[in-house]
Amino acid sequence: MHARVTRFKGDPGRADEGIRNIEDNVIPNAKKLGGFKGGYWLLDRETGAGFSVTLFESEAALQASEDAAKKIREQATASGVNQITGVERYEVVAEA
């Protein structure tokens, strides 16, 4: 399994708006990606900093999703609530 970690920073006063965008747009689009296994979106409401961890069945599936994931990130930040501060990719080596 492989993971993409996307870091973001937003306006803490608009956290609920950002969460609605994740629930209404980001997650439904992420579920359409080939090999998508699940994801987690985490937020510090005080600072507006957060990150998502999206999981894929294989490195090939993660790589194949790159263009579509970039579009999802662009759509997610279009409102100006959040901005992407980094994207990283990892192999999942253990699970509990």
Helices and strands as residue ranges (DSSP letters): E 2-10, G 12-14, H 15-21, I 22-26, H 27-30, E 36-43, E 49-56, H 59-64, H 66-77, E 82-91
